[in-house]
Structure formats: structure tokens, C-alpha cells
Amino acid sequence: MSAFDFFGGVYDAALKPRLLLSIVRDNLPDNKRPFSNHSSVVSKVVYLVKTHRLLSESFTDSMDPKVVEAWKSAVTTWVDRILELLDSPVPDKCWVGISLLGVTCQLCSPVRFLESFIPWFQKLLPSLRSQEDSSFLKVAACASMSDMFARLSKFPKFKKDGTTCASKVVPPVLKLLSDSKSDDLWIESAIAIKLLSKECSPDIAKKLAYCLALLPKSKADEESWSVMLRKFLVSINDQLNFAFQGLEEETVRNQITRLLVLPGKPLPSPLGGDILAEETINRKWSEQSPASNVPTLMFGCCTMLTSSYPAKVQIPVCLLLALAERMLMVNGSLPQMSFPFMTSRQQEDICAVLPSLHLCSLELLDAIIKAMGSQLLPHAGSITRIITKYFKECAMPELRIKFYSVTRTLLLSMGVGMAIYLAQEVVNNAFSDLETIENKSGGASNSSNSNVSAGSLPAPSRRKRKHKNAGDSLQENDNGGLGSEAPVLATPISLRIAALEALETLITVAGSLRYEPWRSKVDDLVFAVAMDSFKEESASSEISEFQQHELAEPTTDLQLAALRALLASFLSFAQIRPPYLSQGLDLFRRGKQQTSTKVVQFCMHALLALEVLIHPRQLPLPNYASTGETQHNFRDENGGWNNRASFGFRQVGFDTPDTQDDLYAKWMENATGTNVSLPKNAEHTEEPSEAIRDNDHNVLSVHQCSGTEIQDRNGISGSNVATNADVEMRATEDEFVSKSDKPVKSTVQSQEPVSNTTIIPIDHEPVDTEMAPKRIVSDDTKPHNEGSSWIGLDDGSSANKLSESASQIRTSETVMIQESTSKLDLGDSVADKDDDAFPEIVDLDPDTDSE
Amino acid sequence: MEVVVASSSVDAGIGCWDLHTGAEQLRHKSCWSPPHGLVSVGGRFLASSHLSPQSSGGCIFFWSWSKPQIGVRSFPAETIKPLSANHPGTYIAGGGVSGDIYLWEVETGRLLKKWHAHYRAVTCLVFSEDDSLLISGSEDGSVRVWSLFMIFDDLRSQEASQLYEHSFTGHALRVTDVVIGYGGSNAIIVSASEDRTCKVWSLSTGALLRNIVFPAIIDAIVLDPAEHVFYAGSRDGKIFIAALHTESLVTSSYGMHIIGSFSNHSKSVTCLAYGISGNLLISGSEDGMVRVWDARTHNIVRMFKYAKGPVSNICVVRPEIDSTNRISQSSSRKQGSDLPPPLEKYSNSVEDLDAKMPILLRGDKRCAEVSYLSSHVISSHINELQRHGSAAASELEMGKLKDDYQKSMQMVNQWKKMYENLHQFCVKELLDGGQARV
């Protein structure tokens, strides 16, 4: 090859054989040359081979046959050299050979691999077997062997060869594993002994448990799976029996044992046989903390439950649930009668490991839910009870995070029906975890929040958490300014993220169910947290560089979680307009300008998703958008149907007697739960009654001549109905109309110094925002339809519609005011009122419209 | 492959056609199914309630996709008309003529729950999108929404005043069909009744959203997947299009919210289905024809000749033939069939002892991407070597040094030898030279 034989750049295939050859020539050692500075050389070789795909031999038709030949021979040279190195007596060269053979297995062309994997395997095997080789060589040999099998797994046709090879590998590997001289151990007990012997690190133990869990796959029948699971369970149970002595009731233990024993079958032996189990248990107190293997074993259990299996298997659900609950039940306190059995040292030991036990029992729950899918249904009730019962008592952040994640899994896999059950629980817990933020942000939802939590959260745990937080939150408030110390939050950020994620899931699954006294409070909370996350952003910028680096990720994650929950909350509104929409949009816009790509990405997505909410699509069906009448009603329609805001119920009102309008509005008021009363001026309270009467009249007239022109309304509204609507609104609620562009809070503060909430603007916000798109729509549609027969109807219909909407607004407004005034008397029993109101309305609906 | 499955209340078997090629598949035998009585259980097999003219009681039959004969026969406690299966095919719900609803677990055949749902016979049953709710319609005109959790949770159902989540009592006569749309808790429920109305209900609020009066009795409804409209098959042979999320005609010739209609049926439309992938509407008629319409243009795309008698049920199914064969090969060899056991007649009270669930564990398919270790091992080893960290590393270093040492020794020996040689040579030369001079 001449020195001036150039090729066509980095993508030219001609480069590859030449580069490979020079690597072999210059960088790889051979038997004669001594080999120094191997470390950097080898990594460079691997890098080059990988990036330039030098071993791939990916030939295309257009390639020069000379190049093809050259490449083939170059790879052959490379392989020969590596095999030569494998035989080298010098350990480091041998190491290079073994390692590079693994890389070759991964990267070489399939043809070459299939041709030569058997000779390669035979070359590798001795280095696994040999006794005196250095551990480096053995590790490298194992890795290369594993790579070879991994590659082989992609060729199902060669399964047989693979199996024969594998059977040869097993004995030496087991020997490596056990380090013992006896050869006749079988895989399971070898792994089990290693696992239970407590000599291995947690990482290794986990891998061993994983191996055990996958072991039944080699037989792929139901029996071996069940036996393995049962072995795991028996081992766990034995350890727990020993560890929980004196900490739990005898009945619990008996129940588990009863479930473990299959009728007509002997109790399966624990992992690794009885002798081993005895031995380990006997050694336990002296050497190790109790039940230290349980998490590992449980991990194996969960792996069995969650990984795929080719045959159908029987899952002993009751047993698994009982086991999970048993572990959660023990909280380290001694039942009165049993303290003679235990020393305080033992109690100490147990309490030290309890969190990890609880964690793994939650993992077990998670795995059960995932494995069972829809078939969990008959047991869903008991799972819910377990979660509800222990979630409240749990105060450790890690465990609470896990609780949240289990809850999310449950909600996602079980859907709406489950959400009805779990909603209150999730909301209560999320409030207790997120409340510090709320206190800081001050105001928005304080009162409503305490309303929820005081009502339903049990006192003891609440006090505990409060107590813990009290000092912290004080500290926290000035911390941002100090800058000397990272803000110590009462609840860790990860926990808050978990709580937000759980809320998001809840809203996604069941955001618009009627069982939602919690809904508005959650919206308040989510919005407050999202606002707060932006405040925190600025606060953290004052912290020194070093700390900021540490904090940046979690705070971004928190912000992201908050924004996600906020988006879910906006999108899931069905009955009313989202109260915080305008401020929320602002948050998303601000988020778009941040540095974190994740947040920016999400905010873009959120704005896109919300755009549909702001401009509801009114697309006609392709084959029916012909007549003017259609248009007319279409516009009637989209106000109602697409948004299902208060207009939506007018739509219903067409079909139903108008007495219902009132009821619906009232019901709406209840259902949305924006219920905190506030003192209103006397003039306002007087007005509604008038307005309502007036309003009923209007609605009635609309009903009577729907689809035709409305004489009396047209007289007033004429062509400029839009302004008319505004005027009318102004007449009833002038301050709300005027404040529509201002931030909500300020209005509240200026208006109602007495009230401690921002709830009122929430009620009215939808009305304000509603008007704008409405008008835009009516203006927009005109040009599109010009020239059609529709024009003739234009004025009348739009007038009709808008006057309807105007009156409709008034309906909701006024009824709401009436509501709020009546609530003044009711005082704090608002929540109760909600609950009572639902059934009543539900019963009424069908009756009244059955004509 | 999408398969249109049709059955009749007069025995003409179960007809199956490939929706896209139009080829008729296997015809399964002996099926007298009442309306809403035919269901595909998770795409794995067909189940149908059966009202045979000979025997008095009703029964439920299973057919596997590959065999025309009845695979499994079950005999429930009373006559079951409507059947429904949840989407994964793990539960079958059946509505009895007494107004009871039965819920069976498919794998074991156990009757898990039975509850009194309506005052008169149940006419239709449907699972919600997320399978957590069951919606039932009855001859007494009521439509009820059941949360299965409530049904299964004995404690809560005892506390609650009523089992159902919603009870819609708007219809004056027998409910003929119920469908539920998408959207989780925001979904809509549409019910049709012999009182010539269809009503749209909100699942979230329980409110009646729309009442549509039709010129004829509607026996079948199907939602447009995007829920712009729904199609209603009437007894006068027309398929009406009713507006949901779109414009509707106030003064249309048919009535409020009815956008239009199309028809090629001489006789009444008994059932409707929607083709999952092709935007196709499939209708079954009393004249024994199955018609496939393009949902956009309302032209007939295909016609399947089913039988002389009326078509009572149509489903569009994606049969899971391939995967089941592969997965349950071992088990099917044992049992001789891939069908589950028959449904039990009575619920077993001692279920707690035997609370095991046969479940097919389907992990995520990650195995496609295998992880390779060598390069990691190499880099970690190199790291170790560079830091001279461990005993193993020093061992390797030692090996290398030994090798070097040997090489150097060889070299030394070689030099020595050369030196010897040279020395000898010189001495020899010297001696020889001296001799010569002498």
C-alpha cells in the first residue's frame, strides 16, 4: 500500500480495513513485543473499533470488491491476533485477548460470529476453569462469556449449540461462585447458600436473588414457578418469624402459616434446604441484624411477580397480601404481654431494620398490583384498606414516597372505580406533605386546606407531622435570605414530588367525577405549589454556586411535577372553567423561558394542550356542513357541548323542563365545590332574587322559541349583543367584570378584607374568561360563511344565542350569589351540605325529565 | 386481522368474516344468541348466551377460534341474556332475566359475585373503558352504573345505601342498548330505549345531557370513535346520525339533534358495530345481511350474507390466535383445549382457602436489547490498573514484571553468550595471530 493511496473520507469503507490493520499493527501487543502502557492503549482500541464499526463487515453491493476482501482479511488478522494473545502465558496480554474477544463477540458481523463462536468458546473456557489465573482474567472471561451468550440469544436457530455450551459453563461458574471444592452442587442451592450466607455485598445478593427468580424460566412450567415462589416465601416467613418474636400477635403468624401450607402437600423447604436455614437462623443474632435477608428475598419475589413467564401461573394473592400486611403491621412497639421475651437490644435491632422491611413490603404490594392487572378486582378492597391504614401512620419520607407510588400504580391500573375509593386518602396525605409550601405562599388556599385536613386526617399522625414541621418551617422562611445554608425543608423535595405526582394521577384518573368535595381544594393546592416552585427558583439563585449545583436538579423536578399536576388539573375540568387558568398560563409562559430543558419542553407541551381549551375547536362534520340552519345550531351547540360549562347545561335545558335550570346551576355550584362563603354587600344579596326571576323568564323564552328569533331579546340586543352582554353583567356584578384582567388576589384583598380566601374570584373567573372566546367565535365564523344562505339568519341567530348566553351567565352568577348568601347562615358546614346535595340532585334529574 | 363476528337468535351459527378481505372464516355451530349475548373474551375466544328453543333454561357456550364445535358449556342458575367481558378478558358479566347480574372470573370459572341490579330482566351490559365500571340497562327502563370495587368490597357495600353509582331512570320503556364513550371519568353514556328516545348521560355528574327523540324505536347504537356523532339503528331500517360534539339540526326533518340518516335495509337494523381501524360502520339487519358502510360517505363497502334469519349480534374482534397458540401450547396439550373451565352455577363460599389466581405474566419486552459487559469490564479494569488499586491489579502487574524479568534475563544471557563468543573469538584470533607471527 503506497503512502499516497488516499481514500474518500471518514465514511469511506476503505478506511476501515486500513485503520483496523494499523490498530493491530501498532496498538495490539503480540507474543514477542513487550506490552507497556496497556491501559490507555486498550481503551483507545475499544473506542476506535466501536465508533468506526471496524468489525462490522457491513458490505454493500456498491462496494469495491477489493475493499471487501481487504476488510475481511483485516478482521481475520484482528481475530487471529486476539486468539494468539489468549494463549499468551503473560497475564496482561492474556487479559487483553480475553477482553477484546468479548468486544469482538459484541461487534463482529453475524456471519463471522456464527461461523466461529464455538472455537472462541472453547478458547475462553479454559480461562474460566483454570485455578491459578488471576481474578482479572476470570472476571474478563466471565464478561466475555456473557457477551457471547448475549449475542447468541439473538440467533434463535442456534439455541441448541448455545445450550450445549451453557451446560459446559455452568460447573466452572458455580465453582467460582461457591469457592468450594465440591462439584455436585446444583445451581439453586449454590446460589441460595451464597445468598443466605451473608458474606456478599447487598449488590451481589440482589443479583443472586434475581438469578434465583429467573431460574424457573429454564423449565417454563407452572409447577417450578410456584415451588420457587413458595420457597422464597417460606424463607421470608422463617426469618420474619424469628425477627418478630414477641412483636406480633400469635394469630397473625398462624394465619400466614396456614396460608403457606397447601392442603395435602408438605410445607416446601426453604431456599437452600433445611440445614442451611437452621444454620443461618442460629447465627443470626450473634452476627447480623435480624431479618436482614428479607429485603433481598423480597426483591426476588417481586422479580418473579413482575417479570414475564411463558406459562400461566397461580399467584397466591391472599398469602402475599397477608405477608405484606404482616410486615407493615409491626411498628416496633411491644404488645403488653410479651416484653419478657425480648431485650431492649433486640427491640433496637428490629426497629433499625423496620423501615427497610416496610419498604420491601410496599414493593411487594406494588408488584402484586402490577402482576395481577385487572384480576386484582376481588382483592382491591383489601389492598385499599392496607394502604389507607398504614399510610396515615407512616412518617418516614422514603416510605411515604413508596406509598405514593403504590397508590399511583393502583389508580392507574384500576381506573375510576378505584379513584372513588382512594381520592380522599391521597388528598389528605398530599395536603399534609405539601402544606409547608402553602403556609409559605400564604393565603390562597389556607383555609380550605385546613378544612379538609382537619376534618379527615386522624389526629395523632397529624400532630406528629405538625410538630416536626413547626420548627422547620420557621427556619425555612428566613433561610432563603441567609444563603449560608441550603433550605432545610420540612418535607424533602422528593417527597413533595411524589405527592404531586400522586395528585396528578388522581386528577387524571378521576378529575371530574361527581365525588369531588376534594377537587377544588386540590386545585388550589396544586396552583399554590406551582406558584411556589417559581418563587423557589428565585430564592435558590441566591444560594452559593456550590449548593445551587446540588439543588438544581431536585427543584427543577419539583417544578416539573407541580406544572404537570397543574396541567392535569386544567385539562380535567369538565363542569366549569378552570379558575386559575389565566395565572396558570402565565406560569407556563414563564416556565418556557427557563433554562431547564425539561421544564421548557413541558411548558411548550402544556401551552399546546391548553390552546384547545382556550380556543375550543368547532369543526363541522365534513359531509354535513351545508345548511344555514346547521350553522345556526352549531354555534348554539359548541358553546354548550365543547365546554360543558354553564352553557352546556342550557343545552340540556332544551330537552328538559326549565325548572331544572335552577337546579342545575345550584348543583353546579355544589359540585365544583368552590364553596367558601364570604360576606357580600347588601345590594348584591338583594339583586339576585330579582335577577333570577328575570332570568328564568329569559330562559323560558329562549326555550319556547329556540331556533327562531326572540322578539323581546332582540329589541335590546340587536346587532351589538356582545357589548350588551357585558353591560348586563356589569349591571349585576360590575366589579367582577372590571377586574377581569387584573390578578385575582389583588381584587380580593381590596374587596373583601374580611374574607380569608380567594375563592370568590375563582367562582367568577370562568364567567369572565368565558365571554372572550365566545365573542371571538361569533366574530370569526361570519367571514367563513359569507356568501352562503346562512347570512340571512345571521343577526337573528347570533342575537339569539348571545342573549341566551348573557342570560345564562346571569343565571350562574346570581344563583351563585344566592348560594353564597345562604351559606353565610350555614357557616362552616359547607362540606356536609355538599354531600347531602348530591343524592338529592341525582335523584331529581331523571324524574323531572322523564316527561 | 379484524374479524366481523355475527350471530343470530335463530340458529345459523356464528359467522366470521375478515373485515378487510371479506373472506368468510370458520362458521361456529349451534348458537341461539339473544341481542347483546355474543361477546369476544379478550380476543381469545367467543362466548355467547344461548336461548335454545328445545331446552328451557339458558346456557353460556364458549367457542375457540379454531374449532367450529362448542368448546365449553356452562349452565348458570337462571337464563342469562346479555353478556359482556372486560377488555383483557378476565371477567365475564351476565345479566339474568330476574334482574340479577352475575360476574364470573374467566380463568377459573368461579362465580365471584351476583347481585340484584334491576327489578326486571337485564337487557344490556357494558364495561367502561378502564373496566372499573359496569353499566347495565334493563327492561324496567333504568340504566345503572356499578363500580366493581363497590360490588367486591363487602364492607363498603354494606355501609353504602345503594350499590350503584348512578341510576338513570329517564326511559319509560325497555332499554335496548347502552354504550359508553372514552374519557375516563368524563365519559358519556348513551342509552337507547323502546320509548323511541336515546339519552346522553354524563358519567361524571350523572346528569342527562341530551334527550333525542327518534321517529322509530332504536335497537342499536354505536359511537363514532371521535364521538362527534353516534349512529342509531332503528326498527324502520334506517341508521340515524345523531349529533354529539358537533352541530345539529334543530329543524331537521327527523327531529332535534338528528343530523341525517341513511338506509339500505328493508328491514329493521338490529345491531351496529364500528370497525376499529378502517372507519367502517357495520350493521346487522333482520333480513340476515351484514352490511359494511364507509362511515364518511355512507356507501356500502361490503355485504356479508349471514343467513335467512335476523342478525342479533355483531362484534368486531381482533382474534389473538397466534399469541395464544404459542403461549399456551404446553397447557393446551394437557387440557386438550385452550378454553377456560365452564362458568360455575353458584358461588363458592369457601373461596378464601383457594384464593389463587392463574395469571399470565407478561413482562415488558425488554429482552430485545441485551446488554454487553466486556467494554465495561475493560474500562473498570483499566481504571483499577491505573490506580494500582487492588491485589488483583498488582497481581497482573506482577505477572507483567515477571515476564519482563524473564525477557531481560534472556537478554542478559544472550549478551553474555555473545560476549563469550566474542571473547573466545578474540582470544583465538590473538593466539592464531601470535602463532602466525611466530
Contacts between the chains, C-beta under 8 A, distances in Angstrom:
chain1	res1	chain2	res2	distance
A	34	B	403	7.4
A	34	B	404	6.3
A	34	B	407	6.4
A	35	B	400	7.5
A	38	B	382	7.9
A	38	B	385	7.4
A	39	B	382	4.2
A	39	B	385	5.1
A	39	B	386	5.1
A	40	B	382	7.8
A	42	B	378	6.1
A	42	B	382	6.3
A	43	B	378	6.9
A	43	B	379	6.2
A	43	B	382	5.6
A	46	B	375	5.6
A	46	B	378	6.0
A	46	B	379	7.9
A	50	B	375	7.3
A	89	B	403	7.7
A	90	B	399	6.1
A	90	B	400	6.5
A	90	B	403	4.3
A	91	B	395	7.4
A	91	B	396	5.3
A	91	B	399	3.5
A	91	B	400	7.0
A	92	B	396	5.4
A	92	B	397	7.9
A	92	B	399	6.2
A	92	B	400	4.7
A	95	B	381	7.3
A	95	B	396	6.5
A	99	B	374	5.8
A	99	B	377	6.5
A	99	B	378	4.7
A	99	B	381	7.4
A	100	B	374	7.9
A	101	B	374	8.0
A	102	B	372	7.5
A	102	B	373	7.0
A	102	B	374	2.9
A	102	B	375	7.8
A	102	B	377	7.4
A	103	B	374	4.9
A	103	B	375	5.9
A	103	B	378	7.3
A	105	B	372	8.0
A	105	B	374	7.4
A	106	B	372	4.3
A	106	B	374	6.4
A	106	B	375	7.6
A	134	B	392	5.8
A	134	B	395	4.5
A	134	B	396	5.7
A	134	B	399	6.8
A	135	B	392	4.5
A	135	B	395	7.6
A	136	B	381	6.1
A	136	B	392	5.0
A	136	B	393	7.2
A	136	B	395	7.2
A	136	B	396	5.2
A	139	B	377	6.2
A	139	B	381	7.4
A	140	B	374	7.6
A	140	B	377	5.8
A	140	B	378	7.6
A	140	B	381	6.9
A	143	B	373	4.0
A	143	B	374	5.0
A	143	B	376	7.5
A	143	B	377	4.0
A	144	B	373	8.0
A	144	B	374	5.5
A	146	B	373	5.2
A	147	B	372	4.8
A	147	B	373	5.8
A	147	B	374	5.0
A	150	B	370	4.0
A	150	B	371	7.0
A	150	B	372	5.9
A	150	B	373	8.0
A	151	B	370	7.5
A	151	B	372	7.8
A	153	B	367	7.9
A	153	B	370	6.0
A	154	B	370	7.2
A	220	B	330	7.5
A	221	B	330	6.6
A	222	B	331	7.9
A	263	B	353	7.4
A	305	B	361	7.3
A	306	B	361	7.7
A	306	B	363	6.4
A	307	B	361	6.9
A	307	B	363	4.5
A	308	B	361	5.3
A	308	B	362	5.4
A	308	B	363	3.1
A	308	B	364	7.7
A	308	B	365	7.8
A	309	B	360	7.8
A	309	B	361	4.3
A	309	B	363	7.8
A	310	B	327	6.6
A	310	B	330	7.9
A	311	B	327	7.9
A	311	B	330	5.9
A	311	B	331	6.6
A	312	B	107	7.7
A	312	B	328	7.1
A	312	B	331	6.1
A	312	B	358	4.9
A	312	B	359	6.8
A	312	B	360	5.1
A	313	B	358	6.9
A	313	B	359	6.3
A	313	B	360	7.9
A	313	B	361	6.4
A	314	B	356	4.2
A	314	B	357	6.8
A	314	B	358	5.4
A	314	B	359	7.8
A	315	B	356	6.4
A	315	B	357	5.0
A	315	B	358	7.8
A	315	B	359	5.3
A	316	B	355	7.3
A	316	B	356	5.3
A	317	B	355	5.7
A	317	B	356	7.0
A	317	B	357	5.6
A	318	B	352	6.4
A	318	B	355	4.1
A	371	B	359	6.4
A	371	B	361	6.2
A	372	B	357	6.7
A	372	B	359	6.4
A	373	B	88	6.4
A	373	B	90	7.5
A	373	B	359	7.7
A	374	B	86	6.0
A	374	B	87	7.8
A	374	B	88	5.0
A	374	B	90	5.0
A	374	B	91	7.3
A	374	B	131	5.5
A	375	B	90	5.0
A	375	B	105	7.4
A	375	B	107	7.6
A	375	B	357	5.4
A	375	B	359	6.1
A	377	B	91	7.2
A	377	B	112	7.9
A	377	B	148	5.7
A	377	B	149	7.4
A	377	B	152	5.8
A	378	B	105	7.9
A	378	B	112	5.8
A	378	B	152	5.2
A	380	B	149	5.4
A	380	B	152	6.5
A	380	B	153	7.3
A	381	B	149	6.6
A	381	B	152	5.8
A	381	B	153	3.4
A	381	B	154	7.4
A	381	B	155	6.9
A	381	B	156	7.0
A	384	B	149	7.8
A	384	B	153	7.7
A	385	B	155	7.9
A	414	B	130	7.6
A	414	B	132	5.8
A	414	B	149	7.4
A	415	B	128	7.5
A	415	B	129	7.9
A	415	B	130	2.9
A	415	B	131	6.5
A	415	B	132	3.8
A	415	B	133	7.9
A	415	B	184	7.1
A	416	B	128	6.9
A	416	B	130	5.8
A	416	B	132	5.1
A	416	B	133	6.2
A	416	B	147	7.7
A	416	B	184	5.9
A	416	B	185	4.9
A	417	B	130	7.8
A	417	B	132	3.1
A	417	B	133	5.8
A	417	B	147	4.1
A	417	B	148	5.7
A	417	B	149	4.4
A	417	B	150	7.4
A	418	B	132	6.3
A	418	B	149	6.0
A	419	B	185	7.3
A	420	B	147	6.1
A	420	B	149	7.2
A	420	B	150	7.9
A	420	B	165	7.6
A	421	B	149	5.9
A	421	B	153	7.7
A	421	B	156	7.7
A	508	B	184	7.6
A	509	B	130	8.0
A	509	B	184	6.2
A	509	B	185	7.0
A	510	B	184	7.3
A	510	B	185	4.8
A	511	B	185	6.6
A	511	B	186	7.8
A	512	B	185	5.2
A	512	B	186	4.9
A	512	B	204	4.3
A	513	B	185	4.5
A	513	B	204	5.4
A	514	B	204	5.8
A	514	B	205	5.2
A	514	B	206	6.0
A	572	B	186	7.4
A	574	B	186	5.1
A	574	B	202	7.9
A	574	B	204	5.6
A	574	B	205	7.8
A	575	B	204	7.6
A	575	B	205	6.7
A	619	B	246	7.7
A	620	B	246	6.8
A	620	B	247	5.9
A	621	B	228	6.0
A	621	B	229	6.9
A	621	B	246	5.3
A	621	B	247	7.4
A	621	B	259	7.4
A	622	B	296	6.8
A	623	B	296	6.6
A	623	B	297	7.3
A	624	B	241	7.9
A	624	B	246	7.7
A	624	B	247	7.2
A	624	B	259	5.3
A	624	B	260	6.6
A	625	B	247	7.3
A	627	B	249	7.4
A	629	B	249	5.8
A	629	B	250	6.5
A	629	B	251	5.8
A	629	B	252	7.8
A	630	B	247	4.9
A	630	B	248	7.7
A	630	B	249	5.9
A	630	B	259	8.0
A	631	B	247	6.9
A	632	B	250	7.3
A	633	B	247	5.8
A	633	B	248	5.6
A	633	B	249	6.4
A	633	B	250	4.8
A	634	B	246	7.1
A	634	B	247	2.7
A	634	B	248	7.5
A	635	B	247	7.9
A	636	B	250	8.0
A	637	B	243	7.1
A	637	B	246	7.2
A	637	B	247	5.5
A	637	B	248	6.1
A	638	B	247	7.7
A	641	B	244	7.3
A	641	B	245	5.4
A	642	B	245	6.7
A	644	B	202	7.9
A	648	B	209	7.3
A	649	B	207	7.5
A	651	B	209	7.4
A	651	B	210	7.1
A	652	B	207	6.7
A	652	B	208	6.3
A	652	B	209	5.5
A	652	B	210	6.6
A	654	B	256	7.3
A	655	B	208	7.4
A	655	B	210	6.2
A	655	B	211	3.9
A	655	B	256	7.6
A	656	B	208	6.6
A	656	B	211	7.2
A	664	B	207	7.2
A	667	B	205	7.7
A	667	B	207	7.8
A	671	B	205	6.5
A	706	B	250	6.9
A	707	B	250	4.0
A	707	B	251	6.2
A	842	B	166	6.8
A	842	B	167	7.9
A	842	B	206	4.8
A	845	B	206	6.7
A	845	B	207	5.7
A	845	B	208	5.7
A	846	B	167	7.6
A	846	B	168	5.5
A	846	B	169	4.1
A	846	B	170	4.6
A	846	B	208	6.7
A	847	B	169	6.9
A	849	B	170	6.0
A	849	B	208	5.4
A	849	B	211	6.5
A	850	B	169	6.9
A	850	B	170	5.3
A	850	B	171	7.8
A	850	B	172	6.5
